[in-house]
Amino acid sequence: MKKQFGYGCEFCSGIVKGKRVDREAFKHKTGFVILEQVLIGVCDQCGSRYYTAKTLKRVHAIASGKAKPTRTQRVPVAQAV
Ligand SMILES: [Zn+2]
């Protein structure tokens, strides 16, 4: 299998490690898309998150309506106090 992570972080001297997370929210120009059980890269020092091209492609497909989401969930929005 191709090694997707293990490269140096672009913000610090840490190493980006692969991590499977239950849910990750991706900001998109039309809102947010949440992927579940997604493999992301996380810097072991600063915590910066990195996403694979495959993951971003999936986010784009769902955000643009090309792929159907499993379900849609309402997100509460409020003004900061
Ligand atoms: Zn870092």
PDB file of the backbone (N, CA, C, O) and the ligand in Angstrom, with CONECT records:
HET     ZN  A 101       1
ATOM      1  N   MET A   1       0.840  -1.198   0.000  1.00  0.00           N
ATOM      2  CA  MET A   1       0.000   0.000   0.000  1.00  0.00           C
ATOM      3  C   MET A   1       0.873   1.246   0.000  1.00  0.00           C
ATOM      4  O   MET A   1       1.904   1.312   0.670  1.00  0.00           O
ATOM      5  N   LYS A   2       0.431   2.222  -0.767  1.00  0.00           N
ATOM      6  CA  LYS A   2       1.175   3.482  -0.851  1.00  0.00           C
ATOM      7  C   LYS A   2       1.120   4.199   0.490  1.00  0.00           C
ATOM      8  O   LYS A   2       0.066   4.280   1.121  1.00  0.00           O
ATOM      9  N   LYS A   3       2.250   4.710   0.910  1.00  0.00           N
ATOM     10  CA  LYS A   3       2.302   5.431   2.170  1.00  0.00           C
ATOM     11  C   LYS A   3       1.762   6.836   1.962  1.00  0.00           C
ATOM     12  O   LYS A   3       2.328   7.620   1.201  1.00  0.00           O
ATOM     13  N   GLN A   4       0.666   7.149   2.640  1.00  0.00           N
ATOM     14  CA  GLN A   4       0.033   8.439   2.442  1.00  0.00           C
ATOM     15  C   GLN A   4       0.506   9.492   3.424  1.00  0.00           C
ATOM     16  O   GLN A   4       0.415  10.690   3.155  1.00  0.00           O
ATOM     17  N   PHE A   5       1.016   9.038   4.577  1.00  0.00           N
ATOM     18  CA  PHE A   5       1.410   9.995   5.598  1.00  0.00           C
ATOM     19  C   PHE A   5       2.854   9.736   6.015  1.00  0.00           C
ATOM     20  O   PHE A   5       3.544   8.919   5.405  1.00  0.00           O
ATOM     21  N   GLY A   6       3.302  10.422   7.038  1.00  0.00           N
ATOM     22  CA  GLY A   6       4.670  10.247   7.475  1.00  0.00           C
ATOM     23  C   GLY A   6       5.596  11.330   6.931  1.00  0.00           C
ATOM     24  O   GLY A   6       6.813  11.266   7.104  1.00  0.00           O
ATOM     25  N   TYR A   7       5.004  12.328   6.272  1.00  0.00           N
ATOM     26  CA  TYR A   7       5.813  13.432   5.752  1.00  0.00           C
ATOM     27  C   TYR A   7       5.888  14.558   6.780  1.00  0.00           C
ATOM     28  O   TYR A   7       5.160  14.572   7.772  1.00  0.00           O
ATOM     29  N   GLY A   8       6.790  15.501   6.512  1.00  0.00           N
ATOM     30  CA  GLY A   8       6.969  16.608   7.437  1.00  0.00           C
ATOM     31  C   GLY A   8       5.834  17.615   7.369  1.00  0.00           C
ATOM     32  O   GLY A   8       5.279  17.867   6.300  1.00  0.00           O
ATOM     33  N   CYS A   9       5.492  18.185   8.509  1.00  0.00           N
ATOM     34  CA  CYS A   9       4.440  19.201   8.584  1.00  0.00           C
ATOM     35  C   CYS A   9       4.950  20.478   7.920  1.00  0.00           C
ATOM     36  O   CYS A   9       6.130  20.813   8.029  1.00  0.00           O
ATOM     37  N   GLU A  10       4.049  21.192   7.229  1.00  0.00           N
ATOM     38  CA  GLU A  10       4.499  22.426   6.579  1.00  0.00           C
ATOM     39  C   GLU A  10       4.495  23.638   7.515  1.00  0.00           C
ATOM     40  O   GLU A  10       4.943  24.718   7.131  1.00  0.00           O
ATOM     41  N   PHE A  11       3.995  23.466   8.731  1.00  0.00           N
ATOM     42  CA  PHE A  11       3.948  24.584   9.681  1.00  0.00           C
ATOM     43  C   PHE A  11       4.951  24.464  10.815  1.00  0.00           C
ATOM     44  O   PHE A  11       5.270  25.461  11.462  1.00  0.00           O
ATOM     45  N   CYS A  12       5.454  23.264  11.065  1.00  0.00           N
ATOM     46  CA  CYS A  12       6.419  23.096  12.153  1.00  0.00           C
ATOM     47  C   CYS A  12       7.338  21.929  11.781  1.00  0.00           C
ATOM     48  O   CYS A  12       7.320  21.473  10.638  1.00  0.00           O
ATOM     49  N   SER A  13       8.127  21.449  12.718  1.00  0.00           N
ATOM     50  CA  SER A  13       9.049  20.363  12.415  1.00  0.00           C
ATOM     51  C   SER A  13       8.472  18.992  12.751  1.00  0.00           C
ATOM     52  O   SER A  13       9.193  17.995  12.790  1.00  0.00           O
ATOM     53  N   GLY A  14       7.175  18.957  12.991  1.00  0.00           N
ATOM     54  CA  GLY A  14       6.519  17.690  13.329  1.00  0.00           C
ATOM     55  C   GLY A  14       6.338  16.782  12.129  1.00  0.00           C
ATOM     56  O   GLY A  14       6.637  17.154  10.994  1.00  0.00           O
ATOM     57  N   ILE A  15       5.838  15.574  12.404  1.00  0.00           N
ATOM     58  CA  ILE A  15       5.576  14.585  11.365  1.00  0.00           C
ATOM     59  C   ILE A  15       4.066  14.364  11.283  1.00  0.00           C
ATOM     60  O   ILE A  15       3.375  14.255  12.296  1.00  0.00           O
ATOM     61  N   VAL A  16       3.579  14.303  10.049  1.00  0.00           N
ATOM     62  CA  VAL A  16       2.150  14.085   9.835  1.00  0.00           C
ATOM     63  C   VAL A  16       1.862  12.587   9.864  1.00  0.00           C
ATOM     64  O   VAL A  16       2.383  11.823   9.051  1.00  0.00           O
ATOM     65  N   LYS A  17       1.027  12.186  10.810  1.00  0.00           N
ATOM     66  CA  LYS A  17       0.703  10.767  10.975  1.00  0.00           C
ATOM     67  C   LYS A  17      -0.735  10.493  10.569  1.00  0.00           C
ATOM     68  O   LYS A  17      -1.619  11.322  10.787  1.00  0.00           O
ATOM     69  N   GLY A  18      -0.966   9.332   9.982  1.00  0.00           N
ATOM     70  CA  GLY A  18      -2.309   8.951   9.580  1.00  0.00           C
ATOM     71  C   GLY A  18      -3.148   8.603  10.797  1.00  0.00           C
ATOM     72  O   GLY A  18      -2.673   7.965  11.736  1.00  0.00           O
ATOM     73  N   LYS A  19      -4.404   9.033  10.766  1.00  0.00           N
ATOM     74  CA  LYS A  19      -5.294   8.774  11.890  1.00  0.00           C
ATOM     75  C   LYS A  19      -6.711   8.601  11.376  1.00  0.00           C
ATOM     76  O   LYS A  19      -7.189   9.416  10.587  1.00  0.00           O
ATOM     77  N   ARG A  20      -7.392   7.541  11.816  1.00  0.00           N
ATOM     78  CA  ARG A  20      -8.782   7.354  11.405  1.00  0.00           C
ATOM     79  C   ARG A  20      -9.660   7.984  12.473  1.00  0.00           C
ATOM     80  O   ARG A  20      -9.587   7.626  13.648  1.00  0.00           O
ATOM     81  N   VAL A  21     -10.497   8.935  12.044  1.00  0.00           N
ATOM     82  CA  VAL A  21     -11.365   9.617  13.008  1.00  0.00           C
ATOM     83  C   VAL A  21     -12.828   9.276  12.729  1.00  0.00           C
ATOM     84  O   VAL A  21     -13.202   8.983  11.594  1.00  0.00           O
ATOM     85  N   ASP A  22     -13.651   9.318  13.782  1.00  0.00           N
ATOM     86  CA  ASP A  22     -15.075   8.995  13.655  1.00  0.00           C
ATOM     87  C   ASP A  22     -15.797   9.990  12.748  1.00  0.00           C
ATOM     88  O   ASP A  22     -16.607   9.606  11.904  1.00  0.00           O
ATOM     89  N   ARG A  23     -15.492  11.269  12.934  1.00  0.00           N
ATOM     90  CA  ARG A  23     -16.123  12.296  12.113  1.00  0.00           C
ATOM     91  C   ARG A  23     -15.165  13.454  11.951  1.00  0.00           C
ATOM     92  O   ARG A  23     -14.411  13.813  12.856  1.00  0.00           O
ATOM     93  N   GLU A  24     -15.228  14.028  10.752  1.00  0.00           N
ATOM     94  CA  GLU A  24     -14.407  15.208  10.477  1.00  0.00           C
ATOM     95  C   GLU A  24     -15.251  16.163   9.639  1.00  0.00           C
ATOM     96  O   GLU A  24     -15.851  15.761   8.643  1.00  0.00           O
ATOM     97  N   ALA A  25     -15.293  17.435  10.051  1.00  0.00           N
ATOM     98  CA  ALA A  25     -16.075  18.429   9.312  1.00  0.00           C
ATOM     99  C   ALA A  25     -15.163  19.159   8.334  1.00  0.00           C
ATOM    100  O   ALA A  25     -14.087  19.627   8.704  1.00  0.00           O
ATOM    101  N   PHE A  26     -15.602  19.249   7.090  1.00  0.00           N
ATOM    102  CA  PHE A  26     -14.832  19.938   6.056  1.00  0.00           C
ATOM    103  C   PHE A  26     -15.586  21.186   5.648  1.00  0.00           C
ATOM    104  O   PHE A  26     -16.759  21.129   5.279  1.00  0.00           O
ATOM    105  N   LYS A  27     -14.900  22.310   5.719  1.00  0.00           N
ATOM    106  CA  LYS A  27     -15.523  23.563   5.320  1.00  0.00           C
ATOM    107  C   LYS A  27     -15.508  23.607   3.795  1.00  0.00           C
ATOM    108  O   LYS A  27     -14.525  23.249   3.145  1.00  0.00           O
ATOM    109  N   HIS A  28     -16.620  24.054   3.259  1.00  0.00           N
ATOM    110  CA  HIS A  28     -16.744  24.153   1.816  1.00  0.00           C
ATOM    111  C   HIS A  28     -17.409  25.473   1.513  1.00  0.00           C
ATOM    112  O   HIS A  28     -18.021  26.068   2.400  1.00  0.00           O
ATOM    113  N   LYS A  29     -17.308  25.953   0.276  1.00  0.00           N
ATOM    114  CA  LYS A  29     -17.880  27.273   0.009  1.00  0.00           C
ATOM    115  C   LYS A  29     -19.389  27.346   0.215  1.00  0.00           C
ATOM    116  O   LYS A  29     -19.937  28.422   0.454  1.00  0.00           O
ATOM    117  N   THR A  30     -20.057  26.196   0.122  1.00  0.00           N
ATOM    118  CA  THR A  30     -21.498  26.200   0.333  1.00  0.00           C
ATOM    119  C   THR A  30     -21.873  25.751   1.745  1.00  0.00           C
ATOM    120  O   THR A  30     -23.061  25.629   2.047  1.00  0.00           O
ATOM    121  N   GLY A  31     -20.922  25.509   2.592  1.00  0.00           N
ATOM    122  CA  GLY A  31     -21.224  25.094   3.956  1.00  0.00           C
ATOM    123  C   GLY A  31     -20.233  24.071   4.459  1.00  0.00           C
ATOM    124  O   GLY A  31     -19.026  24.203   4.258  1.00  0.00           O
ATOM    125  N   PHE A  32     -20.752  23.054   5.113  1.00  0.00           N
ATOM    126  CA  PHE A  32     -19.893  22.015   5.660  1.00  0.00           C
ATOM    127  C   PHE A  32     -20.328  20.648   5.177  1.00  0.00           C
ATOM    128  O   PHE A  32     -21.507  20.406   4.921  1.00  0.00           O
ATOM    129  N   VAL A  33     -19.360  19.764   5.058  1.00  0.00           N
ATOM    130  CA  VAL A  33     -19.650  18.364   4.778  1.00  0.00           C
ATOM    131  C   VAL A  33     -18.947  17.583   5.886  1.00  0.00           C
ATOM    132  O   VAL A  33     -17.780  17.836   6.185  1.00  0.00           O
ATOM    133  N   ILE A  34     -19.649  16.645   6.485  1.00  0.00           N
ATOM    134  CA  ILE A  34     -19.040  15.820   7.527  1.00  0.00           C
ATOM    135  C   ILE A  34     -18.828  14.416   6.973  1.00  0.00           C
ATOM    136  O   ILE A  34     -19.763  13.790   6.473  1.00  0.00           O
ATOM    137  N   LEU A  35     -17.612  13.932   7.064  1.00  0.00           N
ATOM    138  CA  LEU A  35     -17.334  12.552   6.655  1.00  0.00           C
ATOM    139  C   LEU A  35     -17.129  11.735   7.922  1.00  0.00           C
ATOM    140  O   LEU A  35     -16.573  12.216   8.909  1.00  0.00           O
ATOM    141  N   GLU A  36     -17.591  10.491   7.873  1.00  0.00           N
ATOM    142  CA  GLU A  36     -17.421   9.604   9.018  1.00  0.00           C
ATOM    143  C   GLU A  36     -16.388   8.534   8.695  1.00  0.00           C
ATOM    144  O   GLU A  36     -16.227   8.141   7.539  1.00  0.00           O
ATOM    145  N   GLN A  37     -15.694   8.070   9.720  1.00  0.00           N
ATOM    146  CA  GLN A  37     -14.671   7.031   9.585  1.00  0.00           C
ATOM    147  C   GLN A  37     -13.679   7.397   8.484  1.00  0.00           C
ATOM    148  O   GLN A  37     -13.437   6.622   7.558  1.00  0.00           O
ATOM    149  N   VAL A  38     -13.119   8.581   8.607  1.00  0.00           N
ATOM    150  CA  VAL A  38     -12.237   9.078   7.557  1.00  0.00           C
ATOM    151  C   VAL A  38     -10.776   9.070   8.019  1.00  0.00           C
ATOM    152  O   VAL A  38     -10.462   9.380   9.168  1.00  0.00           O
ATOM    153  N   LEU A  39      -9.902   8.707   7.086  1.00  0.00           N
ATOM    154  CA  LEU A  39      -8.476   8.685   7.382  1.00  0.00           C
ATOM    155  C   LEU A  39      -7.892  10.057   7.052  1.00  0.00           C
ATOM    156  O   LEU A  39      -7.918  10.497   5.902  1.00  0.00           O
ATOM    157  N   ILE A  40      -7.372  10.716   8.066  1.00  0.00           N
ATOM    158  CA  ILE A  40      -6.777  12.040   7.864  1.00  0.00           C
ATOM    159  C   ILE A  40      -5.339  12.020   8.363  1.00  0.00           C
ATOM    160  O   ILE A  40      -4.908  11.063   9.008  1.00  0.00           O
ATOM    161  N   GLY A  41      -4.603  13.082   8.061  1.00  0.00           N
ATOM    162  CA  GLY A  41      -3.253  13.216   8.569  1.00  0.00           C
ATOM    163  C   GLY A  41      -3.255  14.266   9.669  1.00  0.00           C
ATOM    164  O   GLY A  41      -3.862  15.326   9.519  1.00  0.00           O
ATOM    165  N   VAL A  42      -2.572  13.972  10.780  1.00  0.00           N
ATOM    166  CA  VAL A  42      -2.507  14.933  11.883  1.00  0.00           C
ATOM    167  C   VAL A  42      -1.048  15.090  12.278  1.00  0.00           C
ATOM    168  O   VAL A  42      -0.349  14.104  12.509  1.00  0.00           O
ATOM    169  N   CYS A  43      -0.588  16.346  12.354  1.00  0.00           N
ATOM    170  CA  CYS A  43       0.791  16.599  12.766  1.00  0.00           C
ATOM    171  C   CYS A  43       0.952  16.195  14.228  1.00  0.00           C
ATOM    172  O   CYS A  43       0.125  16.551  15.067  1.00  0.00           O
ATOM    173  N   ASP A  44       2.008  15.458  14.530  1.00  0.00           N
ATOM    174  CA  ASP A  44       2.202  14.988  15.906  1.00  0.00           C
ATOM    175  C   ASP A  44       2.699  16.093  16.848  1.00  0.00           C
ATOM    176  O   ASP A  44       2.807  15.878  18.055  1.00  0.00           O
ATOM    177  N   GLN A  45       3.000  17.272  16.296  1.00  0.00           N
ATOM    178  CA  GLN A  45       3.427  18.362  17.177  1.00  0.00           C
ATOM    179  C   GLN A  45       2.405  19.490  17.270  1.00  0.00           C
ATOM    180  O   GLN A  45       1.976  19.842  18.369  1.00  0.00           O
ATOM    181  N   CYS A  46       2.008  20.063  16.130  1.00  0.00           N
ATOM    182  CA  CYS A  46       1.091  21.211  16.191  1.00  0.00           C
ATOM    183  C   CYS A  46      -0.362  20.816  15.971  1.00  0.00           C
ATOM    184  O   CYS A  46      -1.256  21.635  16.184  1.00  0.00           O
ATOM    185  N   GLY A  47      -0.618  19.587  15.552  1.00  0.00           N
ATOM    186  CA  GLY A  47      -1.998  19.141  15.377  1.00  0.00           C
ATOM    187  C   GLY A  47      -2.654  19.587  14.082  1.00  0.00           C
ATOM    188  O   GLY A  47      -3.856  19.391  13.905  1.00  0.00           O
ATOM    189  N   SER A  48      -1.890  20.184  13.169  1.00  0.00           N
ATOM    190  CA  SER A  48      -2.460  20.586  11.887  1.00  0.00           C
ATOM    191  C   SER A  48      -3.015  19.365  11.181  1.00  0.00           C
ATOM    192  O   SER A  48      -2.430  18.283  11.240  1.00  0.00           O
ATOM    193  N   ARG A  49      -4.153  19.541  10.508  1.00  0.00           N
ATOM    194  CA  ARG A  49      -4.787  18.420   9.833  1.00  0.00           C
ATOM    195  C   ARG A  49      -4.535  18.483   8.341  1.00  0.00           C
ATOM    196  O   ARG A  49      -4.544  19.551   7.727  1.00  0.00           O
ATOM    197  N   TYR A  50      -4.309  17.311   7.776  1.00  0.00           N
ATOM    198  CA  TYR A  50      -4.050  17.190   6.341  1.00  0.00           C
ATOM    199  C   TYR A  50      -5.031  16.191   5.756  1.00  0.00           C
ATOM    200  O   TYR A  50      -5.362  15.182   6.380  1.00  0.00           O
ATOM    201  N   TYR A  51      -5.492  16.488   4.547  1.00  0.00           N
ATOM    202  CA  TYR A  51      -6.456  15.601   3.925  1.00  0.00           C
ATOM    203  C   TYR A  51      -5.916  15.088   2.600  1.00  0.00           C
ATOM    204  O   TYR A  51      -5.224  15.806   1.879  1.00  0.00           O
ATOM    205  N   THR A  52      -6.233  13.862   2.295  1.00  0.00           N
ATOM    206  CA  THR A  52      -5.778  13.281   1.030  1.00  0.00           C
ATOM    207  C   THR A  52      -6.643  13.813  -0.116  1.00  0.00           C
ATOM    208  O   THR A  52      -7.754  14.294   0.109  1.00  0.00           O
ATOM    209  N   ALA A  53      -6.137  13.725  -1.321  1.00  0.00           N
ATOM    210  CA  ALA A  53      -6.862  14.178  -2.509  1.00  0.00           C
ATOM    211  C   ALA A  53      -8.169  13.411  -2.649  1.00  0.00           C
ATOM    212  O   ALA A  53      -9.185  13.967  -3.065  1.00  0.00           O
ATOM    213  N   LYS A  54      -8.133  12.134  -2.300  1.00  0.00           N
ATOM    214  CA  LYS A  54      -9.308  11.279  -2.396  1.00  0.00           C
ATOM    215  C   LYS A  54     -10.409  11.794  -1.451  1.00  0.00           C
ATOM    216  O   LYS A  54     -11.583  11.846  -1.819  1.00  0.00           O
ATOM    217  N   THR A  55     -10.012  12.166  -0.250  1.00  0.00           N
ATOM    218  CA  THR A  55     -10.963  12.679   0.730  1.00  0.00           C
ATOM    219  C   THR A  55     -11.570  14.001   0.254  1.00  0.00           C
ATOM    220  O   THR A  55     -12.782  14.201   0.345  1.00  0.00           O
ATOM    221  N   LEU A  56     -10.726  14.897  -0.252  1.00  0.00           N
ATOM    222  CA  LEU A  56     -11.205  16.195  -0.713  1.00  0.00           C
ATOM    223  C   LEU A  56     -12.128  16.051  -1.924  1.00  0.00           C
ATOM    224  O   LEU A  56     -13.078  16.816  -2.094  1.00  0.00           O
ATOM    225  N   LYS A  57     -11.831  15.065  -2.751  1.00  0.00           N
ATOM    226  CA  LYS A  57     -12.648  14.794  -3.922  1.00  0.00           C
ATOM    227  C   LYS A  57     -14.043  14.335  -3.484  1.00  0.00           C
ATOM    228  O   LYS A  57     -15.058  14.716  -4.067  1.00  0.00           O
ATOM    229  N   ARG A  58     -14.057  13.526  -2.463  1.00  0.00           N
ATOM    230  CA  ARG A  58     -15.314  13.015  -1.905  1.00  0.00           C
ATOM    231  C   ARG A  58     -16.130  14.178  -1.309  1.00  0.00           C
ATOM    232  O   ARG A  58     -17.339  14.266  -1.524  1.00  0.00           O
ATOM    233  N   VAL A  59     -15.469  15.051  -0.572  1.00  0.00           N
ATOM    234  CA  VAL A  59     -16.128  16.223   0.017  1.00  0.00           C
ATOM    235  C   VAL A  59     -16.733  17.078  -1.099  1.00  0.00           C
ATOM    236  O   VAL A  59     -17.877  17.523  -0.996  1.00  0.00           O
ATOM    237  N   HIS A  60     -15.969  17.301  -2.153  1.00  0.00           N
ATOM    238  CA  HIS A  60     -16.428  18.116  -3.269  1.00  0.00           C
ATOM    239  C   HIS A  60     -17.625  17.473  -3.961  1.00  0.00           C
ATOM    240  O   HIS A  60     -18.580  18.161  -4.320  1.00  0.00           O
ATOM    241  N   ALA A  61     -17.577  16.162  -4.148  1.00  0.00           N
ATOM    242  CA  ALA A  61     -18.666  15.445  -4.812  1.00  0.00           C
ATOM    243  C   ALA A  61     -19.966  15.577  -4.023  1.00  0.00           C
ATOM    244  O   ALA A  61     -21.037  15.752  -4.604  1.00  0.00           O
ATOM    245  N   ILE A  62     -19.866  15.493  -2.697  1.00  0.00           N
ATOM    246  CA  ILE A  62     -21.061  15.606  -1.863  1.00  0.00           C
ATOM    247  C   ILE A  62     -21.543  17.057  -1.820  1.00  0.00           C
ATOM    248  O   ILE A  62     -22.740  17.322  -1.933  1.00  0.00           O
ATOM    249  N   ALA A  63     -20.611  17.989  -1.657  1.00  0.00           N
ATOM    250  CA  ALA A  63     -20.973  19.412  -1.577  1.00  0.00           C
ATOM    251  C   ALA A  63     -21.621  19.903  -2.862  1.00  0.00           C
ATOM    252  O   ALA A  63     -22.500  20.764  -2.821  1.00  0.00           O
ATOM    253  N   SER A  64     -21.197  19.368  -4.000  1.00  0.00           N
ATOM    254  CA  SER A  64     -21.726  19.825  -5.284  1.00  0.00           C
ATOM    255  C   SER A  64     -22.935  19.019  -5.746  1.00  0.00           C
ATOM    256  O   SER A  64     -23.502  19.294  -6.803  1.00  0.00           O
ATOM    257  N   GLY A  65     -23.329  18.023  -4.953  1.00  0.00           N
ATOM    258  CA  GLY A  65     -24.515  17.239  -5.289  1.00  0.00           C
ATOM    259  C   GLY A  65     -24.258  16.074  -6.236  1.00  0.00           C
ATOM    260  O   GLY A  65     -25.198  15.396  -6.649  1.00  0.00           O
ATOM    261  N   LYS A  66     -22.988  15.833  -6.586  1.00  0.00           N
ATOM    262  CA  LYS A  66     -22.665  14.725  -7.497  1.00  0.00           C
ATOM    263  C   LYS A  66     -22.781  13.378  -6.794  1.00  0.00           C
ATOM    264  O   LYS A  66     -23.055  12.360  -7.429  1.00  0.00           O
ATOM    265  N   ALA A  67     -22.569  13.379  -5.480  1.00  0.00           N
ATOM    266  CA  ALA A  67     -22.712  12.143  -4.704  1.00  0.00           C
ATOM    267  C   ALA A  67     -23.731  12.410  -3.601  1.00  0.00           C
ATOM    268  O   ALA A  67     -23.789  13.505  -3.042  1.00  0.00           O
ATOM    269  N   LYS A  68     -24.526  11.397  -3.301  1.00  0.00           N
ATOM    270  CA  LYS A  68     -25.559  11.560  -2.282  1.00  0.00           C
ATOM    271  C   LYS A  68     -24.992  11.321  -0.886  1.00  0.00           C
ATOM    272  O   LYS A  68     -24.269  10.350  -0.659  1.00  0.00           O
ATOM    273  N   PRO A  69     -25.325  12.218   0.052  1.00  0.00           N
ATOM    274  CA  PRO A  69     -24.880  11.973   1.429  1.00  0.00           C
ATOM    275  C   PRO A  69     -25.688  10.838   2.051  1.00  0.00           C
ATOM    276  O   PRO A  69     -26.808  10.564   1.622  1.00  0.00           O
ATOM    277  N   THR A  70     -25.128  10.186   3.049  1.00  0.00           N
ATOM    278  CA  THR A  70     -25.836   9.120   3.759  1.00  0.00           C
ATOM    279  C   THR A  70     -27.044   9.712   4.478  1.00  0.00           C
ATOM    280  O   THR A  70     -28.127   9.127   4.486  1.00  0.00           O
ATOM    281  N   ARG A  71     -26.841  10.872   5.075  1.00  0.00           N
ATOM    282  CA  ARG A  71     -27.946  11.589   5.707  1.00  0.00           C
ATOM    283  C   ARG A  71     -27.545  13.054   5.825  1.00  0.00           C
ATOM    284  O   ARG A  71     -26.376  13.403   5.658  1.00  0.00           O
ATOM    285  N   THR A  72     -28.519  13.900   6.113  1.00  0.00           N
ATOM    286  CA  THR A  72     -28.253  15.326   6.283  1.00  0.00           C
ATOM    287  C   THR A  72     -28.631  15.688   7.707  1.00  0.00           C
ATOM    288  O   THR A  72     -29.642  15.233   8.241  1.00  0.00           O
ATOM    289  N   GLN A  73     -27.792  16.517   8.306  1.00  0.00           N
ATOM    290  CA  GLN A  73     -27.995  16.856   9.696  1.00  0.00           C
ATOM    291  C   GLN A  73     -28.021  18.362   9.827  1.00  0.00           C
ATOM    292  O   GLN A  73     -27.224  19.052   9.192  1.00  0.00           O
ATOM    293  N   ARG A  74     -28.910  18.876  10.630  1.00  0.00           N
ATOM    294  CA  ARG A  74     -28.978  20.321  10.816  1.00  0.00           C
ATOM    295  C   ARG A  74     -27.920  20.762  11.819  1.00  0.00           C
ATOM    296  O   ARG A  74     -27.667  20.092  12.821  1.00  0.00           O
ATOM    297  N   VAL A  75     -27.318  21.887  11.527  1.00  0.00           N
ATOM    298  CA  VAL A  75     -26.265  22.419  12.399  1.00  0.00           C
ATOM    299  C   VAL A  75     -26.742  23.733  13.014  1.00  0.00           C
ATOM    300  O   VAL A  75     -27.102  24.648  12.274  1.00  0.00           O
ATOM    301  N   PRO A  76     -26.756  23.857  14.346  1.00  0.00           N
ATOM    302  CA  PRO A  76     -27.173  25.105  14.972  1.00  0.00           C
ATOM    303  C   PRO A  76     -26.205  26.246  14.638  1.00  0.00           C
ATOM    304  O   PRO A  76     -24.988  26.058  14.653  1.00  0.00           O
ATOM    305  N   VAL A  77     -26.741  27.402  14.344  1.00  0.00           N
ATOM    306  CA  VAL A  77     -25.929  28.584  14.037  1.00  0.00           C
ATOM    307  C   VAL A  77     -26.367  29.697  14.972  1.00  0.00           C
ATOM    308  O   VAL A  77     -27.566  29.899  15.160  1.00  0.00           O
ATOM    309  N   ALA A  78     -25.414  30.433  15.571  1.00  0.00           N
ATOM    310  CA  ALA A  78     -25.758  31.535  16.464  1.00  0.00           C
ATOM    311  C   ALA A  78     -24.701  32.622  16.371  1.00  0.00           C
ATOM    312  O   ALA A  78     -23.575  32.364  15.945  1.00  0.00           O
ATOM    313  N   GLN A  79     -25.055  33.821  16.762  1.00  0.00           N
ATOM    314  CA  GLN A  79     -24.105  34.925  16.829  1.00  0.00           C
ATOM    315  C   GLN A  79     -23.227  34.727  18.063  1.00  0.00           C
ATOM    316  O   GLN A  79     -23.679  34.211  19.085  1.00  0.00           O
ATOM    317  N   ALA A  80     -21.989  35.138  17.953  1.00  0.00           N
ATOM    318  CA  ALA A  80     -21.114  35.088  19.118  1.00  0.00           C
ATOM    319  C   ALA A  80     -21.564  36.161  20.107  1.00  0.00           C
ATOM    320  O   ALA A  80     -22.105  37.194  19.712  1.00  0.00           O
ATOM    321  N   VAL A  81     -21.338  35.911  21.376  1.00  0.00           N
ATOM    322  CA  VAL A  81     -21.753  36.917  22.374  1.00  0.00           C
ATOM    323  C   VAL A  81     -20.599  37.852  22.711  1.00  0.00           C
ATOM    324  O   VAL A  81     -20.757  38.760  23.528  1.00  0.00           O
TER     325      VAL A  81
HETATM  326 ZN    ZN A 101       3.017  20.691  12.639  1.00  0.00          ZN2+
END
